[in-house]
Amino acid sequence: MKVEIKKISIKDVFFSVFPLAVFVLMLMTACLEVFKPEATLTVSYLMGLVMFAIQGTILFLVSTVVFLFVYNFLCSLGVRGVRVELEDK
């Protein structure tokens, strides 16, 4: 069975677990900064890491929204969407 994704709802992407997963991934990336040799653990340094994670999350979500707008616009013009072939078992 072939399935084609023609439109992706931006609202469904934002109100799903996707932003939380991106934030947790960015927070884990920021926590790796603690292991740098020049890092000194202070409250301001830790808050900077949290802000780094928030900025990364916002940047990633904005780029996702731009991609979804372009994808939905191209699909509305008649360009084929993503096609997936599924097998029944």
PyMOL commands that set and color helices and strands:
alter all, ss='L'
color gray80, all
select helices_A, chain A and resi 10-14+18-35+43-77
alter helices_A, ss='H'
color red, helices_A
select strands_A, chain A and resi 2-5+82-85
alter strands_A, ss='S'
color yellow, strands_A
deselect
rebuild
show_as cartoon
